[in-house]
Amino acid sequence: MLASRLSRRLRHHGMSSFVEYYQYIQKNPNNSDEIRELINCVTTNKTSFFRENHHFKFLANTVVSGD
């Protein structure tokens, strides 16, 4: 999944390897547009986790209380 998502960025820049893309990111750390695109490629924006009450109960019981 990650390779597939990042491949889109490689194609966008006409690059042929992940190493080349990594070097591009390293050489241009202030390129906020590309950093944003990279983050969007490697993350999944799923908001449904906290939509149901049992998720809050699980979080409270497992993480907060340490059970």
N, C-alpha and C positions, 0 to 999 in steps of 0.2 A: 504494500500500500504506500509506504513512504517513498520507495523508488519511483513508483508510478506518479505520485504527486510532484515530486521534485523534478521528474523528467520534463514536465511542462515548463518549468523555469529554465531548464537547460535549452529546450527548443526555442523558447522566447529569446534567449540571448545568443542562439546559434552555437552553443557549446556541445561538446561531445562526451564529456565525462563529469562525474560528480566532483572529482578532484579539481577540475577547472572551475566549477561553480564555487567550491569551497575557497579556492584562491581568490576568486572575484570578490566574495563576501569579505575575506580577510583584508584585501587591499582597499575596500570601500566600506569601512565600518560605519560611516556617517550617512550612508545611502538609506535613509529611513523608508523610502518607498519599497526598496528591494527587501529590506529586513522585514517589513510588514508582510510582503508577499511570501517570504520564507516561513514566517510564523503561521500564516494562514494555511500554507501547504502542509505543515507538520502537525497541526493541531486539529482537533475535531471539536467544533463548537456545539456541544450538546447541552441543552439547558433543561432537559426534562428530569434530571436527577432530583431536584428539589421541588418538584411539582406535586408529589404525593406525600402524605403524612408519614407513611412508614419509612421513607428515606430519612426524615428528621429523627424519628425514633431510633433508627439504626445508627445514625451519626452520634446521637446523644449517648446511646448505650455502649457503643463500641469505642468511639474516639474520646469523647468527653469524660465518661465515667471510667474508662480504662478496663472494662470487663472483657 
